[in-house]
Amino acid sequence: MRFEFTAPLWEWTARAEWYFVTVPDEASADIREIPRPPRGFGSVRVRASVGGSTWTTSIFPDSSVGCYVLPVKKAVRVAEGLQEGGDVGVALTVLDL
C-alpha cells in the first residue's frame, strides 16, 4: 500500500532535534485498517521517500492529532534541505502487510 502527500515538517517539543511529518487523516485511517500483527507503540513499518532520499523506518500513532507521524532523520533533512515548517513531499509504502 502506497501513499503520497505533502505536509509540513515539525519539531517534537518533548525532545529537541526530533522532527516529524504528520500523515494526513485519510491515509492514517487507511493504514489503521490494514490487518497486521501488533508492534511496539502501535508502530507500522514503512519505506519513506523524500526527494532523492529513501529509508526504512516506522510511523507511530499520535493521539494528540489522531494520525500517524513519520520521523524524518537528520541525514534526510540535511540532504534534502528541509526546514522546520516547510512543506515536505512524501511517498510512503507500508511494509507491514
Helices and strands as residue ranges (DSSP letters): E 2-11, E 19-22, H 25-32, G 40-42, E 44-50, E 53-62, E 67-71, H 74-80, E 87-94
